[in-house]
């Protein structure tokens, strides 16, 4: 059998067409993974090629006959197209096949609906589903064309379709109001972190690249991680300790996918705002995937769409345990800055190198120096030790403490000001 059969699920026929334009191409393997992630039982895949979609059925009449035969042969209840279809195309194919038809966008929306756990996530998914559904209210439902009748209700009246559209608009309005409250709360949290100068690191990447596995390894959290598409939907934030930096916030975000429905990008804009305001993006890449180059381009495209293209990026090439002879390492650019880390979230190999690379990128204003501290300024010594900034300590013949420190310039200046010691040696124009 072509597919690994799940124990249960709707029997589905998958339809994949090779399109002439590169921009319209999709992956048949990805369609299979999406169907399995949604809980479907894919029994067969119909493959063909077209220069452009048919306006009526998306596929040609010959392929439609083949598809009809496969539906009857396997007694399938669902047909999934690996492409975005118009409402009319979906409706026409449903009429011919007499079974439910779902396009790629509808399939992704269904997966999102299953995976949403938080109140915010459920609202965002419902909003995207309603906006998608608004153009698909006439799918063969004959009652939608009826006008209300009866005593007191005669006249032009209101068609059922119009009623449904009105109710849908009202529900969309309600959800947007609720999401606005969530956005306000998130904005307050971001402002608080900005005031405290706590850097945010956002894990981004193609779906199933291993973001949640890395997140769990670093934070010792128990975020759901599985070898399936969109295992994580709701964003999760955790505090972490970074060498030379101090406290930071690590954010696990929803995975991206090729031709991610625009409605979803819009609905999750509040969530993805964490990405746009991050100090550093950790772009997780499945280095074992043959399509990794295309996935990188797709992620960059979504980042540009949400306004995060200017945020510094560190590429994390995950799953080196699946490659022969590949060891953990850091790749540097011509300026000596880290640009790529090779690691395995499963084995833990290379995670220390990732921490090192993050520290190197975020600690550009690091002070490594020896500070002579007179006895009356003993409070400074205590502050430096509390910060973990003291590398070594010795005492001079005059009784002064000689501290070798490694600390952020802004933190050192704050400590010097607090104890009343001169700050001039460490002041630079960029800081003040």
C-alpha positions as CSV (number, residue, x, y, z in Angstrom):
1,X,0.0,0.0,0.0
2,X,1.2,3.5,-0.8
3,X,0.2,4.9,2.6
4,X,0.8,3.9,6.2
5,X,-2.8,3.3,7.2
6,X,-4.0,4.8,10.4
7,X,-6.3,2.9,12.7
8,X,-9.3,5.1,12.0
9,X,-10.4,8.1,10.0
10,X,-12.4,9.1,7.0
11,X,-11.5,7.2,3.8
12,X,-10.0,9.8,1.5
13,X,-8.8,10.0,-2.1
14,X,-5.9,12.5,-2.5
15,X,-5.6,14.5,-5.8
16,X,-2.3,16.0,-6.8
17,X,-1.7,17.8,-10.1
18,X,1.7,18.9,-11.4
19,X,1.2,22.5,-12.5
20,X,3.2,24.2,-15.3
21,X,4.1,27.2,-13.1
22,X,6.7,26.7,-10.4
23,X,4.7,29.0,-8.1
24,X,1.7,26.7,-8.3
25,X,3.6,23.5,-7.5
26,X,2.9,21.6,-4.3
27,X,4.4,18.5,-2.7
28,X,2.5,15.2,-2.9
29,X,4.3,13.9,0.1
30,X,3.3,17.0,2.1
31,X,-0.4,16.4,1.1
32,X,-0.1,12.9,2.5
33,X,1.3,14.2,5.7
34,X,-1.4,16.9,6.0
35,X,-4.1,14.3,5.4
36,X,-2.7,12.0,8.1
37,X,-2.3,14.9,10.5
38,X,-6.0,15.7,10.0
39,X,-6.9,12.2,10.9
40,X,-8.0,11.1,7.4
41,X,-7.4,7.6,6.0
42,X,-5.8,8.2,2.6
43,X,-6.4,5.1,0.4
44,X,-5.1,6.3,-2.9
45,X,-3.6,9.3,-4.7
46,X,-4.7,10.5,-8.1
47,X,-1.9,12.2,-10.0
48,X,-1.9,14.2,-13.2
49,X,-0.6,17.3,-14.8
50,X,-2.1,20.5,-16.2
51,X,-0.9,23.7,-17.7
52,X,-3.6,25.6,-15.8
53,X,-6.7,24.6,-13.7
54,X,-10.0,23.9,-15.4
55,X,-12.5,26.7,-14.5
56,X,-15.3,24.2,-13.8
57,X,-13.7,21.2,-12.1
58,X,-10.0,22.3,-11.6
59,X,-9.1,18.9,-13.2
60,X,-10.2,17.7,-16.7
61,X,-13.3,15.7,-17.4
62,X,-11.1,12.6,-18.0
63,X,-9.5,12.8,-14.6
64,X,-12.9,13.5,-13.0
65,X,-14.1,10.2,-14.4
66,X,-11.0,8.5,-13.0
67,X,-11.6,10.2,-9.6
68,X,-15.3,9.1,-9.6
69,X,-14.3,5.5,-10.2
70,X,-11.8,5.6,-7.4
71,X,-14.4,7.1,-5.0
72,X,-16.8,4.2,-5.8
73,X,-14.1,1.6,-5.7
74,X,-12.8,2.5,-2.3
75,X,-16.2,3.8,-0.9
76,X,-14.4,7.0,0.0
77,X,-16.3,9.8,1.8
78,X,-13.8,12.5,1.3
79,X,-11.7,13.9,-1.6
80,X,-8.8,16.2,-0.8
81,X,-7.2,18.4,-3.5
82,X,-3.6,19.5,-3.0
83,X,-4.5,23.0,-4.3
84,X,-6.5,26.0,-3.5
85,X,-9.9,25.7,-5.3
86,X,-12.6,28.2,-5.9
87,X,-16.0,27.7,-4.2
88,X,-17.6,26.9,-7.6
89,X,-15.0,24.3,-8.4
90,X,-15.5,22.6,-5.0
91,X,-19.3,22.6,-5.5
92,X,-19.1,21.3,-9.1
93,X,-16.8,18.4,-8.1
94,X,-19.0,17.6,-5.1
95,X,-22.0,17.4,-7.3
96,X,-20.3,15.0,-9.7
97,X,-18.7,12.8,-7.0
98,X,-21.6,12.9,-4.5
99,X,-19.1,13.1,-1.6
100,X,-17.4,15.9,0.4
101,X,-14.5,17.8,-1.3
102,X,-11.8,19.7,0.5
103,X,-9.1,21.8,-0.9
104,X,-5.6,22.5,0.6
105,X,-6.7,25.6,2.5
106,X,-9.7,23.9,4.0
107,X,-7.5,20.9,5.1
108,X,-5.0,23.2,6.8
109,X,-7.8,25.1,8.6
110,X,-9.3,21.8,9.8
111,X,-5.9,20.7,11.3
112,X,-5.6,24.1,13.0
113,X,-9.1,23.7,14.5
114,X,-8.1,20.3,15.9
115,X,-4.8,21.6,17.4
116,X,-5.9,24.8,19.0
117,X,-5.8,24.6,22.8
118,X,-5.9,28.1,24.2
119,X,-8.9,30.5,24.1
120,X,-6.9,32.8,21.8
121,X,-5.9,30.0,19.4
122,X,-9.5,28.8,19.1
123,X,-10.8,32.3,18.3
124,X,-8.1,32.8,15.7
125,X,-8.9,29.5,14.0
126,X,-12.6,30.1,14.1
127,X,-12.1,33.6,12.5
128,X,-10.1,32.1,9.6
129,X,-12.7,29.3,9.2
130,X,-15.6,31.7,9.1
131,X,-13.9,34.0,6.5
132,X,-13.1,30.9,4.4
133,X,-16.7,29.6,4.8
134,X,-18.3,32.9,3.8
135,X,-17.7,32.2,0.1
136,X,-18.9,28.6,0.4
137,X,-22.4,29.0,1.8
138,X,-24.1,27.9,-1.3
139,X,-22.7,24.4,-1.5
140,X,-25.7,22.6,-2.8
141,X,-27.9,23.5,0.2
142,X,-31.3,24.0,-1.4
143,X,-32.8,25.6,1.7
144,X,-30.4,28.5,1.4
145,X,-32.5,29.9,-1.5
146,X,-35.8,29.8,0.2
147,X,-37.5,33.0,1.5
148,X,-39.2,32.9,4.8
149,X,-43.0,32.7,4.5
150,X,-46.0,32.4,6.7
151,X,-48.4,34.9,8.4
152,X,-46.7,38.2,9.0
153,X,-43.6,37.1,7.1
154,X,-44.8,37.4,3.5
155,X,-43.3,39.8,1.0
156,X,-39.8,40.1,-0.4
157,X,-38.5,38.6,2.8
158,X,-34.9,37.5,3.4
159,X,-33.4,34.5,1.8
160,X,-31.9,31.9,4.1
161,X,-28.6,32.5,2.5
162,X,-28.7,36.2,3.3
163,X,-29.6,35.3,6.9
164,X,-26.7,32.9,7.2
165,X,-24.3,35.6,5.8
166,X,-25.6,38.2,8.3
167,X,-25.2,35.8,11.2
168,X,-21.7,35.0,10.0
169,X,-20.7,38.7,9.8
170,X,-22.0,39.2,13.3
171,X,-20.0,36.3,14.7
172,X,-16.8,37.6,12.9
173,X,-17.4,41.0,14.5
174,X,-17.7,39.4,18.0
175,X,-14.5,37.3,17.5
176,X,-12.6,40.4,16.4
177,X,-13.6,42.3,19.5
178,X,-12.5,39.4,21.7
179,X,-9.2,39.1,19.9
180,X,-8.6,42.8,20.3
181,X,-8.6,42.3,24.1
182,X,-6.0,39.5,23.7
183,X,-3.9,41.7,21.5
184,X,-4.0,44.5,24.1
185,X,-2.9,42.0,26.8
186,X,0.0,40.8,24.6
187,X,1.1,44.3,23.9
188,X,1.2,45.1,27.6
189,X,3.4,42.0,28.2
190,X,5.8,43.0,25.4
191,X,6.1,46.6,26.7
192,X,6.9,45.3,30.2
193,X,9.6,43.0,28.8
194,X,11.0,46.0,26.7
195,X,11.1,48.2,29.9
196,X,13.0,45.4,31.7
197,X,15.3,45.0,28.7
198,X,14.6,41.3,28.5
199,X,15.5,40.0,25.0
200,X,13.0,37.8,23.2
201,X,14.1,34.8,21.1
202,X,11.5,33.5,18.7
203,X,11.7,29.9,17.2
204,X,10.4,30.0,13.6
205,X,10.5,27.6,10.8
206,X,8.7,25.2,8.5
207,X,6.2,22.9,10.1
208,X,7.7,19.7,11.6
209,X,11.2,21.1,11.6
210,X,11.7,20.4,15.3
211,X,11.0,23.8,17.0
212,X,9.0,22.3,19.9
213,X,11.7,19.6,20.5
214,X,14.4,22.3,20.8
215,X,12.1,24.4,22.9
216,X,11.5,21.5,25.3
217,X,15.2,20.7,25.5
218,X,16.2,24.3,26.3
219,X,13.4,25.2,28.8
220,X,12.6,21.7,30.1
221,X,9.0,22.4,29.2
222,X,6.5,19.8,28.1
223,X,5.1,21.4,25.0
224,X,3.5,18.8,22.7
225,X,6.0,17.6,20.1
226,X,5.3,15.0,17.5
227,X,6.5,14.0,14.0
228,X,3.5,15.5,12.3
229,X,2.5,18.8,10.7
230,X,1.3,21.6,12.9
231,X,1.8,19.6,16.2
232,X,2.2,23.0,17.9
233,X,-0.3,25.8,17.2
234,X,-0.5,27.9,20.3
235,X,2.5,30.1,21.2
236,X,4.4,29.3,24.4
237,X,6.7,31.6,26.3
238,X,9.3,30.5,28.8
239,X,12.1,32.4,30.7
240,X,15.7,31.1,30.0
241,X,19.1,32.0,31.3
242,X,21.7,33.1,28.6
243,X,25.4,33.3,29.3
244,X,26.7,36.9,29.3
245,X,23.1,38.1,28.7
246,X,21.1,37.1,31.7
247,X,17.4,36.5,31.4
248,X,15.7,36.0,28.1
249,X,12.3,34.9,26.8
250,X,12.0,32.0,24.4
251,X,8.9,31.8,22.2
252,X,7.7,28.7,20.4
253,X,5.5,29.7,17.4
254,X,3.2,28.0,14.9
255,X,5.0,26.4,12.0
256,X,4.8,27.8,8.5
257,X,4.0,25.9,5.3
258,X,4.1,26.4,1.6
259,X,1.2,28.6,0.4
260,X,0.1,29.1,4.0
261,X,-3.5,30.4,3.7
262,X,-3.5,34.2,3.8
263,X,-6.6,34.1,6.1
264,X,-4.5,32.2,8.6
265,X,-1.6,34.7,8.4
266,X,-4.1,37.5,9.0
267,X,-5.9,35.7,11.9
268,X,-2.6,34.8,13.7
269,X,-1.0,38.3,13.2
270,X,-1.4,39.0,16.9
271,X,0.4,35.8,17.8
272,X,3.1,36.3,15.2
273,X,3.7,39.8,16.5
274,X,6.0,38.2,19.0
275,X,8.2,37.3,16.0
276,X,8.3,40.8,14.6
277,X,9.5,42.3,17.9
278,X,12.0,39.6,18.8
279,X,15.7,40.5,19.4
280,X,16.7,37.4,17.4
281,X,14.9,34.8,15.3
282,X,16.0,31.2,15.6
283,X,15.1,29.8,12.1
284,X,14.8,26.0,12.7
285,X,15.5,23.9,9.5
286,X,15.1,20.2,9.0
287,X,18.5,19.6,7.4
288,X,17.5,16.0,6.5
289,X,14.6,17.2,4.3
290,X,15.3,17.2,0.6
291,X,13.0,20.2,0.2
292,X,14.9,22.3,2.8
293,X,16.0,25.0,0.3
294,X,12.3,25.6,-0.7
295,X,11.2,25.6,2.9
296,X,13.7,28.3,3.8
297,X,12.4,30.5,0.9
298,X,8.8,29.9,2.1
299,X,9.6,30.8,5.7
300,X,11.4,34.0,4.6
301,X,8.4,34.9,2.5
302,X,6.0,34.6,5.4
303,X,8.4,36.6,7.7
304,X,8.4,39.3,5.1
305,X,4.6,39.3,4.9
306,X,4.3,39.8,8.7
307,X,7.0,42.5,8.8
308,X,9.8,40.5,10.4
309,X,12.3,40.4,7.6
310,X,14.6,43.0,9.3
311,X,14.9,41.0,12.5
312,X,18.4,39.3,12.9
313,X,18.3,35.5,12.1
314,X,20.3,32.6,13.3
315,X,19.7,29.4,11.3
316,X,19.4,26.2,13.3
317,X,20.0,23.1,11.1
318,X,18.3,20.4,13.2
319,X,18.2,16.6,12.9
320,X,21.9,16.0,12.2
321,X,21.4,12.6,13.8
322,X,19.6,11.6,10.6
323,X,22.7,12.5,8.5
324,X,25.7,10.4,8.1
325,X,29.0,11.9,9.2
326,X,27.5,15.3,10.2
327,X,28.7,16.7,13.5
328,X,27.6,19.7,15.5
329,X,29.3,23.0,14.6
330,X,28.8,26.7,14.2
331,X,29.2,28.4,10.8
332,X,30.5,32.0,10.8
333,X,30.3,34.7,8.1
334,X,33.2,36.8,6.9
335,X,32.7,39.3,9.8
336,X,33.1,36.5,12.3
337,X,29.4,36.4,13.3
338,X,27.5,33.1,13.8
339,X,25.0,32.5,10.9
340,X,24.2,28.8,11.3
341,X,24.3,26.1,14.0
342,X,24.2,22.4,13.2
343,X,22.6,20.3,16.0
344,X,20.2,17.5,17.0
345,X,17.3,18.3,19.4
346,X,16.8,14.5,19.9
347,X,20.3,13.7,21.1
348,X,21.1,17.1,22.5
349,X,24.3,17.3,20.4
350,X,25.1,21.0,19.5
351,X,22.7,22.6,21.9
352,X,25.6,24.1,23.9
353,X,26.9,25.5,20.6
354,X,23.5,27.2,19.9
355,X,23.7,28.9,23.3
356,X,27.2,30.1,22.5
357,X,26.1,31.5,19.1
358,X,23.1,33.3,20.7
359,X,25.3,34.8,23.3
360,X,27.8,36.0,20.6
361,X,25.0,37.6,18.6
362,X,23.3,39.3,21.5
363,X,26.4,40.3,23.6
364,X,28.0,42.7,21.2
365,X,28.3,45.3,23.9
366,X,30.0,43.0,26.4
367,X,32.6,44.3,28.8
368,X,35.5,42.0,29.7
369,X,37.8,43.9,32.1
370,X,39.5,44.0,35.4
371,X,37.9,46.3,37.9
372,X,39.7,47.6,41.1
373,X,37.2,47.9,43.9
374,X,38.0,49.8,47.1
375,X,36.7,48.4,50.4
376,X,34.0,51.1,50.7
377,X,32.5,49.9,47.4
378,X,31.9,46.3,48.6
379,X,28.3,46.5,47.4
380,X,29.6,46.5,43.8
381,X,31.3,43.2,44.5
382,X,28.1,41.7,45.8
383,X,26.1,43.0,42.8
384,X,28.6,41.6,40.3
385,X,28.6,38.2,42.1
386,X,24.8,38.2,42.2
387,X,24.8,38.8,38.4
388,X,27.3,35.9,37.8
389,X,29.6,38.4,36.2
390,X,32.8,37.6,38.2
391,X,35.3,35.4,36.4
392,X,38.0,35.6,39.0
393,X,38.9,37.6,42.1
394,X,42.1,38.6,43.9
395,X,43.2,41.1,46.6
396,X,46.0,43.7,46.1
397,X,48.6,44.5,48.8
398,X,46.6,47.7,49.5
399,X,43.5,45.6,50.4
400,X,41.6,46.5,47.2
401,X,39.6,43.8,45.4
402,X,40.7,43.1,41.8
403,X,37.7,41.6,40.0
404,X,37.9,40.1,36.4
405,X,34.4,40.6,35.1
406,X,32.4,39.6,32.0
407,X,29.1,41.6,31.9
408,X,26.9,43.6,29.7
409,X,27.9,47.3,29.5
410,X,24.4,48.6,30.4
411,X,24.3,46.3,33.5
412,X,27.8,47.4,34.7
413,X,26.9,51.1,34.3
414,X,23.8,50.6,36.3
415,X,25.8,48.9,39.1
416,X,28.5,51.6,39.1
417,X,25.8,54.3,39.3
418,X,24.1,52.5,42.2
419,X,27.2,52.4,44.4
420,X,28.4,55.8,43.4
421,X,31.6,54.8,41.5
422,X,32.7,56.7,38.4
423,X,31.1,55.4,35.1
424,X,33.2,57.4,32.7
425,X,35.6,54.6,31.7
426,X,32.8,52.5,30.4
427,X,30.6,55.1,28.8
428,X,30.4,55.1,25.0
429,X,28.3,57.2,22.7
430,X,26.1,54.3,21.6
431,X,24.9,53.7,25.1
432,X,24.1,57.3,26.0
